[in-house]
């Protein structure tokens, strides 16, 4: 994907793998596309250098229809792979980060907020460029979580609330689903204007 810096794909494809996902099926022009966390598609862009690949018939159908727009906010924001984990400060939430009242830090206290903000803005820009109104993002991530994110203690504990990319997309009218709600995401996508019954 043009907006996403190089990252290792499932077979070492790097940036080209993300570009292929963003381009969709050759010659296709689906009415509605969906922004998907790149790690869910097999790209090894997570902090630990791994993917969180989701193998599901819905994903395969979206891919065949040319609907998928892949994006990794952290990589788009300039963070390397691998990288230290990062979490929103304890007691804060995505809204506070977006408004400059809270930070995102690594276990050693490094402030990586700028990268997360840049990645979130890149996600929104990518969604707008492709007319995206639906997103499927990785739950619990400080960027992509929907119902919960890690709570800033680096103990594996989560707190309710979305990540900053999710919050920014929601603020601009994009409906976000976690990877555990593929059927709901597909139903929503196919109910949008322009879809053929």
C-alpha positions in Angstrom: 0.0 0.0 0.0 1.4 3.3 -1.0 0.8 4.9 2.4 2.5 2.1 4.3 6.3 1.9 4.6 8.1 -1.4 4.1 7.2 -4.3 6.3 7.7 -8.0 6.0 4.7 -9.9 4.5 3.8 -13.5 5.1 6.4 -14.6 2.5 8.8 -11.7 2.8 6.9 -9.6 0.3 7.3 -6.4 2.3 5.8 -3.2 1.0 4.8 -4.9 -2.3 2.5 -7.3 -0.4 0.7 -4.4 1.2 0.5 -2.6 -2.1 -1.1 -5.7 -3.7 -3.7 -5.9 -1.0 -4.5 -2.2 -1.3 -4.8 -2.5 -5.1 -7.3 -5.3 -4.8 -8.2 -7.7 -7.5 -7.1 -6.6 -11.0 -9.7 -4.8 -12.9 -12.3 -4.9 -10.1 -14.3 -1.9 -8.9 -16.3 -2.8 -5.9 -18.9 -0.3 -4.7 -17.5 -0.4 -1.1 -14.1 -1.3 0.2 -12.9 -2.2 3.7 -9.8 -1.0 5.6 -8.2 -4.1 7.2 -5.3 -4.2 9.7 -2.4 -5.6 7.7 -1.4 -8.0 10.4 -4.8 -9.8 10.0 -3.9 -10.4 6.4 -0.6 -12.1 7.1 1.8 -9.2 7.0 4.4 -9.5 9.7 4.1 -5.9 11.0 3.3 -6.4 14.7 5.7 -5.2 17.4 7.1 -8.7 17.7 7.6 -9.1 14.0 4.7 -11.5 13.7 1.3 -11.5 12.0 -2.1 -12.3 13.4 -3.5 -13.9 10.3 -7.2 -14.4 10.1 -8.2 -17.3 7.7 -11.8 -17.0 6.9 -14.1 -17.3 3.9 -15.2 -13.7 4.3 -11.6 -12.4 4.0 -11.0 -14.6 1.0 -14.2 -13.3 -0.6 -13.3 -9.7 0.1 -9.9 -10.3 -1.4 -11.3 -11.9 -4.5 -13.8 -9.0 -4.9 -11.0 -6.4 -4.6 -12.5 -4.9 -1.5 -9.5 -5.0 0.9 -7.4 -1.9 1.7 -4.5 -3.0 4.0 -3.0 -0.7 6.6 -0.8 -0.9 9.6 -0.9 2.4 11.5 2.3 1.8 13.5 4.3 1.1 10.4 2.7 4.0 8.5 3.6 6.2 11.4 7.3 5.3 11.0 7.8 2.6 13.6 10.1 -0.3 12.8 9.4 -4.0 12.8 10.1 -5.4 15.3 9.7 -2.6 17.9 9.1 -2.4 21.7 5.4 -2.8 22.7 3.6 0.4 23.5 0.5 1.2 25.5 -1.7 4.3 26.2 -0.8 5.7 29.7 -2.7 4.3 32.6 -6.0 6.0 33.3 -6.0 7.7 29.9 -7.9 6.8 26.7 -7.7 7.4 22.9 -9.6 10.7 23.1 -7.0 12.1 25.5 -4.2 11.0 23.2 -5.9 12.6 20.2 -6.4 15.8 22.1 -2.8 16.0 23.4 -3.7 15.2 27.0 -2.1 11.8 27.2 0.8 9.9 25.7 1.6 6.4 24.4 4.8 4.9 25.8 7.0 1.8 25.7 7.8 -0.2 28.9 11.0 1.9 29.3 9.1 5.2 29.0 9.9 6.2 25.5 7.2 8.5 24.1 6.0 7.1 20.8 2.8 9.2 20.6 3.8 11.0 17.5 4.2 7.8 15.5 0.8 6.6 16.6 -0.9 9.9 15.7 0.8 9.9 12.3 -0.3 6.3 11.7 -3.9 7.1 12.7 -4.0 10.1 10.4 -2.5 8.0 7.6 -5.2 5.4 8.1 -7.9 8.1 7.8 -6.3 9.5 4.7 -6.1 6.0 3.1 -9.7 5.3 4.0 -10.8 8.6 2.4 -8.8 8.0 -0.7 -10.5 4.7 -1.3 -14.0 5.8 -0.1 -13.9 3.4 2.8 -16.8 3.3 5.2 -16.1 0.1 7.0 -12.9 -1.1 8.8 -11.8 -4.4 10.3 -9.1 -3.8 12.9 -7.1 -5.8 15.4 -8.6 -5.8 18.9 -6.6 -4.7 21.9 -4.0 -2.7 19.9 -3.4 0.9 21.1 -4.1 1.9 17.5 -6.7 -0.6 16.4 -8.6 -1.9 19.4 -12.3 -1.4 19.4 -13.8 -2.6 22.7 -10.6 -2.7 24.7 -6.9 -1.8 24.7 -4.0 -2.7 27.0 -4.1 -0.5 30.1 -0.6 1.0 30.1 0.8 -1.3 32.9 2.3 -3.8 30.5 0.8 -6.7 32.5 -1.5 -8.0 29.8 -4.4 -6.2 31.5 -6.9 -4.5 29.3 -9.2 -1.5 29.8 -12.4 -0.7 27.9 -12.3 1.7 25.0 -10.9 2.0 21.5 -7.4 2.6 20.2 -6.5 6.0 18.6 -6.8 4.9 15.0 -10.2 3.4 15.7 -11.4 6.5 17.5 -10.2 8.8 14.7 -12.0 6.7 12.1 -15.2 6.6 14.1 -15.0 10.4 14.5 -15.2 10.6 10.7 -18.1 8.3 10.2 -16.3 5.0 9.5 -17.8 1.9 11.2 -15.1 -0.3 12.8 -15.3 -4.0 13.6 -12.9 -6.3 15.5 -11.5 -9.4 13.7 -13.9 -11.5 15.8 -16.9 -9.9 14.1 -16.3 -10.7 10.5 -19.8 -11.8 9.7 -21.2 -8.5 11.2 -18.7 -6.5 9.2 -19.6 -8.3 6.0 -23.3 -7.7 6.7 -22.7 -4.0 7.3 -20.6 -3.7 4.2 -23.2 -5.3 1.9 -26.0 -3.1 3.3 -24.2 0.1 2.3 -25.5 2.2 -0.7 -24.2 1.0 -4.0 -24.2 -2.7 -3.2 -26.0 -5.1 -5.5 -28.5 -7.3 -3.6 
